[in-house]
């Protein structure tokens, strides 16, 4: 029971950390993109 609780807690902690990292990355990318000059296209891949 204790081992299961510890494993669950570790999993939740890892998932939370990964989610926060993803949100931070997406936020950073969105902020960077909003500061870039527009070239007439919303998506400009090269």
C-alpha positions in Angstrom: 0.0 0.0 0.0 2.8 2.4 1.0 4.8 1.4 -2.1 1.8 2.0 -4.3 1.2 5.4 -2.8 4.8 6.3 -3.3 4.8 5.1 -6.9 1.6 7.1 -7.6 3.0 10.2 -6.0 6.2 9.9 -8.0 4.2 9.5 -11.2 2.0 12.5 -10.5 5.1 14.5 -9.6 6.8 13.6 -12.9 3.6 14.2 -14.9 3.2 17.6 -13.3 6.8 18.6 -14.0 6.5 17.5 -17.6 3.2 19.5 -18.0 4.8 22.6 -16.5 7.8 22.3 -18.8 5.5 21.9 -21.8 3.4 24.9 -20.8 6.5 27.0 -20.3 7.9 26.0 -23.7 4.6 26.7 -25.5 4.3 30.1 -23.7 7.9 31.0 -24.6 7.3 30.0 -28.3 4.0 31.9 -28.4 5.7 35.0 -26.9 8.6 34.8 -29.3 6.3 34.4 -32.3 4.1 37.3 -31.3 7.3 39.5 -31.3 8.4 38.4 -34.7 7.6 40.7 -37.7 4.8 39.4 -39.9 5.6 38.5 -43.5 2.0 38.5 -44.6 1.6 34.9 -43.7 0.5 33.5 -40.3 2.7 30.5 -40.7 6.0 31.0 -42.6 8.1 27.9 -42.8 11.2 29.2 -44.5 
